[in-house]
Amino acid sequence: MIDASQLEAFASKVEAARADLKPYMGKTLEEVGEEFLTIIQGNIESLGNVDTGKLLASFTKGGAGNIWNLDLGGLTLQIGTNVEYAKWVDRGHRQTPGRFVPGVFDGGKFRYVPGAKTGMVLKASFVKGSFYFSRSADTLRRMLPEMASKSLEQFFRRYFP
C-alpha cells in the first residue's frame, strides 16, 4: 500500500527544488566567476605580468568594457578588464623597431612615463604573449566538474537529505 502523504511531501520537495534551482545555479556561477578572477590574478602574478598592478586589479565580472566571454557548456561568464593593453599582454603584440618610448628605468624595470625626456628605443618587432587568460580558462575548465558536482550535491541535500 502506498502512503499518499509521503508522495505529496516528496512532490512538494521536488517543486521547491525546481523553483530554487535556477537562482541557486546563478549563485554558483557567481562563485565560479570569483574563483576565475582569483585564478587569472594568480596567473598574471606568476607569469610576471605585474608592473604597476593596474592590470592585476582591473579584472571584474560583467563590468563595462569587459573583453572576454568564457563559455562553460551553455553557461557564460563575462570576465575582463577595461585596461586596453590587457589583450596585448595576453596575446602578444607587434611593435615598431626604432620607435622611442618615453619613460624611466627603475630598479632594472622600465616604467612608461608619457612626456619624459628619457626612455628607450624599441628593438624587438614582436613581444610574446603570456596567454594568462587561456591558461586561466584551462585551469577553470579542469576544476569546474568537481565544483559543479559539489554544488549540486549541496543543493540536493537541502531538499532530499
N, C-alpha and C positions, 0 to 999 in steps of 0.2 A: 504494500500500500504506500502511496506517495503522500507525503505531508505537504499540502499546498502552501502552508505558511512559510516553509523553508524555501520553496520555489519562488514565492513572492519576495522574500527577503533577498534571495540571490538576484532576482530580476531588478530589484531596487539598487543593489550594489553595482550591477552592470550598467544601469542607467546613469548612476552617479559617476562611475568611472568614465563612461563615454563623454559626459559633459565636461569632465575635468581634464581629459587627455590633451586637447589642443592647447589650453593655457599652460599645462604642465610642460608640454614639449617646447612651447615658446620660452619658458623659463630655462629649460635645459639648453636650448640653443643659445640663450644669453650667456649661460655658464661656459659653453663651448667657446663662444666668442671671447670671453675673458681669458680663458686658457690659451687661445690662439694668440691674443695680444702678448701674453707672457712669453710664449714660445718665440714670437717674432722679436721681441725685445732682447731675449736671450741670444738669439742668432745674430742680431745686429752687434751686440757686445762681443760675442765670441769670435766673430769674423773681423773684428777691428774696424767696424764702420762708425765708430763714435769719435767725434771731434769735439763739437760744442755741446752735443746732447740734444740738439734741436730735432734731428730725425728720430732719435730714440723716444723722445717724449711726445712726438706728434701723432702716433698711431691711435686711432679710435675706431669704435664700431659705429657704422651707419652715419657718420658725420658728413657735413658738406665737404665736397671736394675729395671724397674717398676715391681711390684709384683702383682697387681690386675687389672682385667678387669671387668668393670661394664657394663652388657648388659641391655640396656634400650629399649627393644622391637625392636630389629633389629639395633639399633644404639649402638656402643660400645665405651666406654671411657676407655682408658688405663691410670690409675692413680696409683701412688705408690711412692716408695722410694727405694733408693739403700742402706738404713740403714738396715742391716741384721736382727737386733733384732726387727724390726717393727712387724713382724708376731708373734713373741713370746709375745710381749706386747698385741697384739690384741687377739690372740687365747689362750694364756696361755702357760705354758711350764713346763716340768719336770726338776727337779734339783737333784743333788746328795747330800743327807744329809751328813754332816760331811766334805764336801769339803770347803777348805779355799779359800776365795775370797779377794785379796789384795785391800786395799783402806783406806779411812778415813771417819769418821763421822764428818759432817759439819752442825751445826745447827739442829741436830736431823735427818738429812738425810745421807744416806750412799752414798759416791761417789767412784766409781771404779777407782783405780789408779794402773795400771799394775806395778808390781815390788815393791810395797810398802811393808814395813815390818809389818805394821799394817793391819787390815782387819776384816773380820767376818767369822764365820763358819756357813754354811747353815744348817738350821733346817728343814724347810718345804720341802716336796717332790714334791709339785706341786704349782705353782704360777698361780692364776686365771687370765684369760684374761679379758681385759676391753671391748672387742668387739667394739672398736671405729669405725672400718671400716664398719661393718654390720649395726651399729646404724646410721652411716652417710648415707649409701646407702638407708636405710629405710626412712630417712628424705627426701633425694633427690627424691625418688620414690613418696612420698606424694606431694612434691612440683612440680614435673615435669608436670602433666596435666595442671596446671594453667600457668606455664612458657611457655609451648608449645602453649597453646591457645593464650596467649598474643602475642607471637612472630608471629604466623601465622596471627593473626588479623592485626598486624602492616604491615606484608608483603602484605596481600591482599589489605589493604587500600592504599598502594602505587600505585597499578595498577587499582583498582576499588573503587575510593573514594565515 
